[in-house]
Amino acid sequence: MVLKPTILPEWAENDVVDPISGQNNVLEPPTEKKLEGWARLEFPPRNWFNWLGRYTNRWLAFLKQQEELAILTDGNGVGLFPYDGTVGTLITLTAVDLANPTRYIFAVGAKKPGLAPTLTVVSNNTLTLGAGTLAGNQIINGGTATDILVWGQTKTYPTP
């Protein structure tokens, strides 16, 4: 298995105008070129490659950020939903007792700025939700905390 890279391919993040051509170092290719790609023996302009490199990096950075919004912890639920401030957070929580995998819980909810998470249990067997905290912790009851594996996923949204 290939190891996950630790760096992103940052490329052409600064706009620089070439003093001779007067062109920006990054230029979006025309729609037909984006749809059809390069032709045989074609040598595309450097600023089109820079555009591709820039947006490849930005999309990879965005996807990496989305992955990092998932937190894995034990039944003590420390740091599951840490977001607070000016945005709200949509939440999904899944937990299973590794000592007895028939014990589980699945819940969804939200965390508004300045408030503890509010979750609704969608499905469960034995495991239950304890009290959520303003810090974003969410305790899971019904088993030994160190045997419970909790996965929390969040997605922020602007609040009115």
C-alpha positions as CSV (number, residue, x, y, z in Angstrom):
1,M,0.0,0.0,0.0
2,V,1.3,3.5,-0.9
3,L,1.7,5.8,2.0
4,K,-0.4,9.0,2.2
5,P,1.6,12.0,1.1
6,T,2.3,14.6,3.7
7,I,2.6,17.6,1.4
8,L,0.2,19.2,-1.1
9,P,1.4,20.1,-4.6
10,E,1.2,23.8,-4.2
11,W,1.7,25.4,-7.5
12,A,1.4,29.0,-9.0
13,E,-0.5,30.4,-6.0
14,N,0.8,33.9,-6.8
15,D,-0.3,35.9,-9.8
16,V,2.7,37.3,-11.6
17,V,2.6,39.3,-14.9
18,D,5.3,38.4,-17.3
19,P,7.1,41.7,-18.2
20,I,7.7,40.7,-21.8
21,S,4.4,39.2,-22.8
22,G,2.2,41.2,-20.4
23,Q,0.3,37.9,-19.6
24,N,-0.5,36.6,-16.2
25,N,1.4,33.4,-15.2
26,V,-2.0,31.7,-14.6
27,L,-4.7,31.8,-17.3
28,E,-7.8,29.6,-17.5
29,P,-7.9,27.6,-20.8
30,P,-10.9,28.1,-23.1
31,T,-13.9,25.9,-22.5
32,E,-13.3,23.8,-25.7
33,K,-9.7,23.0,-24.5
34,K,-10.9,22.0,-21.0
35,L,-13.5,19.7,-22.7
36,E,-11.2,18.2,-25.3
37,G,-7.8,18.3,-23.8
38,W,-4.5,18.7,-25.6
39,A,-4.2,17.7,-29.3
40,R,-1.4,15.4,-30.6
41,L,1.8,17.4,-30.9
42,E,0.3,20.4,-29.2
43,F,2.4,22.5,-26.9
44,P,0.0,24.3,-24.6
45,P,0.9,27.7,-23.0
46,R,2.6,27.6,-19.6
47,N,-0.2,29.7,-18.0
48,W,-2.7,26.9,-18.8
49,F,-0.5,24.4,-17.0
50,N,-0.2,26.8,-14.1
51,W,-4.0,27.1,-14.0
52,L,-4.3,23.3,-13.8
53,G,-1.6,23.1,-11.1
54,R,-3.2,25.8,-9.0
55,Y,-6.7,24.3,-9.0
56,T,-5.4,20.8,-8.6
57,N,-3.7,21.9,-5.4
58,R,-6.7,23.9,-4.2
59,W,-9.1,21.0,-4.7
60,L,-6.7,18.6,-2.9
61,A,-6.4,21.0,0.0
62,F,-10.2,21.3,0.2
63,L,-10.6,17.5,0.2
64,K,-7.9,17.1,2.8
65,Q,-9.7,19.7,5.0
66,Q,-12.9,17.8,4.6
67,E,-11.2,14.6,5.7
68,E,-9.7,16.4,8.8
69,L,-13.2,17.3,9.9
70,A,-13.7,13.7,10.9
71,I,-12.6,12.9,14.5
72,L,-12.0,9.4,15.9
73,T,-12.0,9.0,19.7
74,D,-13.2,6.7,22.5
75,G,-16.4,6.7,24.5
76,N,-15.3,9.8,26.5
77,G,-16.0,11.8,23.3
78,V,-13.4,14.4,24.0
79,G,-13.0,17.0,21.2
80,L,-15.5,15.4,18.9
81,F,-17.2,18.7,17.8
82,P,-14.7,21.5,18.6
83,Y,-16.2,24.2,16.3
84,D,-17.6,27.3,17.9
85,G,-17.7,31.0,17.1
86,T,-19.6,32.5,14.2
87,V,-20.6,29.3,12.3
88,G,-22.9,26.4,13.1
89,T,-21.9,22.8,12.6
90,L,-23.9,19.9,11.2
91,I,-23.0,16.6,13.0
92,T,-23.1,12.9,12.4
93,L,-22.0,10.5,15.2
94,T,-21.4,6.8,14.9
95,A,-20.1,4.7,17.8
96,V,-19.6,1.0,18.3
97,D,-18.5,-1.1,21.3
98,L,-15.4,-3.0,20.2
99,A,-15.9,-5.5,23.0
100,N,-19.4,-6.2,21.8
101,P,-20.1,-4.9,18.3
102,T,-23.8,-5.5,18.6
103,R,-23.8,-2.4,20.8
104,Y,-23.9,0.8,18.7
105,I,-25.4,4.2,18.2
106,F,-26.0,6.5,15.2
107,A,-27.0,10.1,15.8
108,V,-27.3,13.3,13.8
109,G,-27.6,16.9,14.9
110,A,-26.1,20.3,15.1
111,K,-24.0,22.6,17.2
112,K,-24.9,26.3,17.2
113,P,-22.3,28.9,18.1
114,G,-22.0,29.2,21.9
115,L,-24.1,26.1,22.6
116,A,-23.5,22.4,23.3
117,P,-24.2,19.9,20.5
118,T,-27.9,18.8,20.1
119,L,-28.1,15.3,18.7
120,T,-31.0,13.0,17.8
121,V,-30.5,9.3,17.9
122,V,-31.4,7.7,14.6
123,S,-30.7,4.1,15.7
124,N,-29.0,2.4,18.6
125,N,-28.6,-0.8,20.6
126,T,-27.5,-0.4,24.2
127,L,-25.2,2.6,23.7
128,T,-26.8,6.0,24.6
129,L,-25.8,9.6,24.4
130,G,-24.5,11.3,27.6
131,A,-24.5,15.0,28.0
132,G,-22.8,17.1,25.3
133,T,-20.6,20.0,26.4
134,L,-20.0,23.5,25.1
135,A,-16.4,22.5,24.3
136,G,-17.9,19.9,21.8
137,N,-17.4,16.8,23.9
138,Q,-20.0,14.0,23.6
139,I,-19.9,11.1,26.1
140,I,-21.3,7.7,25.0
141,N,-22.8,5.5,27.7
142,G,-23.6,1.8,27.8
143,G,-20.2,0.3,27.7
144,T,-16.6,0.8,28.8
145,A,-15.4,4.1,27.4
146,T,-12.0,2.7,26.3
147,D,-13.8,-0.1,24.4
148,I,-16.1,2.3,22.5
149,L,-14.9,3.7,19.2
150,V,-16.6,7.0,18.3
151,W,-16.5,8.6,14.8
152,G,-17.7,12.2,14.6
153,Q,-18.1,14.1,11.3
154,T,-18.9,17.8,11.1
155,K,-19.7,20.3,8.4
156,T,-19.9,24.0,9.1
157,Y,-22.6,26.3,7.9
158,P,-23.2,30.0,8.2
159,T,-25.6,31.1,10.8
160,P,-28.0,34.1,10.4
